[in-house]
Amino acid sequence: MTKFLNHHPSSEMLVEFSAGTLDTATSICVSAHLHFCKCCRNEVARLNEIGAQLMYEAQPEAIIDNGLFDKVMAQIDQPQPAVENSREKTDISGFPTHVNKLLNDAQNTPVWKRLSSSMEVAKLFTGQSKFEVALHKICAGGVTPKHDHRGLEYTVVLKGSFSDEKSVYTQGDFIIREPGDVHQPMGAKNGECICLSAREAPIKLKSILGLILNPWLRVNPS
């Protein structure tokens, strides 16, 4: 899908993504954004070309083999066990490939849980321990609780749109939130909004009820 969007990953994140040094959860979010954003896809392609040229010009260094090549080739030649997966595929039209792969992973059976009258969440298994990765769904016209952030949070809009005090975010937009970014997301009235998020720490609710609930809020990276 090709779109020109208003909210993107930072240049530093794209450099790390191209170099393969970005952490797993953030890479998933960047990949989801690239599915929608032509501008960032072109930038990553340019960075990949630069990286390939640097590799081509690099001087090779001799290593002591000690049979390493033969060991690697022997492992490649080993037959791989067939993986049986009777789960029905849940590919969602328009969703990025990497997101659909997560939804169809044998360890993932996304279960939507209600967080409030307007929002549901389905956690995803990603095999990393830094961020909690999940899908968040805001119902049409839904208003979520006003909150702050205790750590980094990356969000990619996969379907629909939502807004807050700062902007309107449409399909493909990549939003970065840091501690001190207080906002209250609101779903568009013309349909539900589904987002992919990677959250480093739990949010901090700003309401009176939040004073009671904040100590119990947790993230569960996986």
N, C-alpha and C positions, 0 to 999 in steps of 0.2 A: 504494500500500500504506500502511496506517495502523498505526503501532505507537507505544507509549510507551516510550522508551528511557532508559538511565541515563547515556549519554555523548554529549555534544553539542558543536558548535562554540561558541566564546565569543560573547558578545553583540556584541563589537566586530567579529568576523568576519561575523556576520549583518548588521550595519549596513553594512559595506563591500560585502557581496554584494548587498544591496538597492540600494545606490547605484551599483553597477556598477564599483567601484574595486578590487575584489579581484583578485589576479593569477589568470591562467588556470588553472594547476594546482590551486590551492587552491579555486577556484570549482568545478572539476569534482568535487572531493571533497565540498564543501558540497552541491552539487546531488544527488550520490548519496545523501547523508544525508537530504536533504529528501524524497527518494522514499519513505523508510521512516518518517519522523518527523512526526507530525501537529503536535506542539507547536512545532517549529521552522518548519514551513510556516505555521502561524498567525501566528507572530512576524514572519516575512518579509512576509506579507500586510499586517500592521499597519504595518510600516515602509514598505511601498510606498504605503500610503494616506497616511501622513504626508508622504512625498516628493512625492506627487501634489498634495497640498494646498499645500505650499510652492511648487511650480512654478506652481500656479494663482494664488497670491497675489503672485508675483514680478512686478516691473515690467519690461515689455519694453524692450529697448534698440534704438535705430535702428542699422542697419548700412548701409554703402555697398555697393550691389548690384554695380555694374560687370558686369552680365550674368550674375552667379553663378547666379541662379535658372534662367535659360534653359539654362545649361551643365549644371546638375544634371538638369533635365528631359530634355535631349538624351541624357544618359548612360542614364537610366532607359528611354528609348524604344529604345535599341539592343538588337537581338536577342541573346540569350545563347546561346553554343554549347552544343549538347547534350553531356552527359557520359556516355560509355559506360562502364559498369561491369559486367563479366561475373562479378564475384566473387559467390559464393553468400553470402547473408546468414547471419550467425552470431548472430542475436538469441537471447539466453539468457533463458528464462522467469524472471521475477522480478527481473532485473537492471534498474537505472535506465536510462531512455531515453538519457541522455548517454553512459553506458558502452557501450551497444549501438551508438550512433553512432560511437564511437571504434573499436570492433571492426570496423565495416563501412566505415570510411574507406579510400579507395583506397591511402593510404600505410601503412596498418596491416595487417600480416599477423601477428597474434600467434603467436609460436613459444615454446612452453614449454621452458625450460632448467632442468636440475636443478642446484640450489645445494647440496643435501645429500641424505641419504637420506630426509629428511622434507619437503623444501620444493622447489617449482619456481617460476620467475618468468617472466613474459611482459611485456616492455616495450611501452609504447604511445607512439605519436607524437602530440604535442599542440601542436607549433609554438611552444614557449616554451623559454627557456634557463635558468630558475632551478631547477626541480625535475626529478628523474627520476620519471616516472609509470609505474606498472607494476601488473600483477596478480600477487599472491602466493598460492600454493596450498600449504596444509599438509595432509598426508595424515591420515586418521583416527588419532588417538592419537599423532601425530608430535610430536617435541620438537625445536625449533630451537636453534641455538647461542646461548649467553648473550652478550649484547652491550650496548654503550653506544651513544650517538648523538653524532655530531659536528656535527649541525645539526638543524633542524626536520624532523619527519616527521609527516604526517597519514595516518591509516589509516581506512578505512571497511569494515566487514564486509559483504560482499555475499551470502555463503552460509555456512551453518553457524555455528560459533562457535569461539573459542579462549580461553585464559586465560593469565595470568602471575601473578607474585607479588602484584600489586595488585588484580586483579579478573577477572571473567568477562565476555567481550565477545560479544554476539550480533548477529544480522543487523541492520544499520542503524547500529550504534554508531559514533561518530566519536571516534577516539583521537588525542590530541596527545602527541608525544614530543619532548623537548628534550635538549640535552647534559646528561649526568649522570643521565639516566633509564636505569638498567641493568635489563634484564629478560630473561626467557627464555620466549617464547611457546610454548604447547603446544596442539595441536589437540584438539578434543573426540573422544572415542572412538566416537561414533555416526555419524561421517561426515566427509568432507573439508571444509576451510574455505577459502574464496576471499575475498581482501581486495583492495581498491584502495588503493594508497599513492602519496603524493607525497613524495619524499625530497630534502632540500636538500644533504645530504652523505652520504658512505658511513658505514656503521656501524663500530663498533670492537669486534672480537671480544675476549672476556675470557679465553679459554682460552690454554694454552701455544702451541697451534698458531696462535692469533691473532697472537702476537708476530711470526710469520713472514709471515702473510698480510695483516695490516693495511696495510702500506705499498703493497700492490698493489690494494687495494679502491678502486673508483672509482664515481661516478655519471655517467650520460650523459643529461643533459636533452635533450629534443627536442620 
